[in-house]
Amino acid sequence: MRIIVCDDEPAIRNQVKKLVLQENEGAEVRLCKSAEEVLKNPDADLLYLDIQLGEMSGIEAAKQLRSAGNNTPVIFISGIKDYIYEAFDVGAFWYLIKPIEREQFHHVYEKAVAEITKHNEVKSETLLFTTRKKNYSLSRDQIIYVENAGKKVIMHTTTGNIEIYASMAEMEERLGRAFFRCHRGFLVNMNHISSYSGEGISMSNGKNVFLARERYRDFVEGYMGFLENDL
């Protein structure tokens, strides 16, 4: 397990590292003191990120990671609750309040590891899609979102677009709980969401997807539950 801990306070960095190693003594923990340092090398399985850093905040760093297609689970750390809504807008996995309590840290860490394990299992599962000319083998994680195109659907994937004959209902059932029907014409992979608002959802490929007004509340609840591994 590769973990980044980013906080401008040395005491917090060292505390989080110690807590991580108590959970998993074999974990590879890299300490950073600025958001810029994280963005230079964000390769990790889990990121603990302070919000109030130097020139760039943890929220802004997370936005840039999501815009670049990086969906590493982010656990924000802050001494105040003021940024909690902004944190979840950029796909936070959790929000820890300083001072960090051992029991709460353990609870959140276990949930994060379970989510990472589940995500890796889903990524490795291959699905077969057939067109008249070609067969495609894809993992769910390769599918960013699905768009309705009449009697066909368009799968927007990490390697390009694929059109197949299928209904949105069939795709929703086949792709499973990581996908949310945000509009009658769109089905989004929640692992690929960069940000969202009442006007739409930004995906990891830079595209914006419609979010139906009547689906907004259900979407927020579903997405928060997905991030917290409560589905």
Summary of the structure (lengths in Angstrom):
residues: 231
radius of gyration: 18.6
end to end distance: 23.6
largest distance: 60.5
contacts: 704
relative contact order: 0.11
helix: 38%
strand: 32%
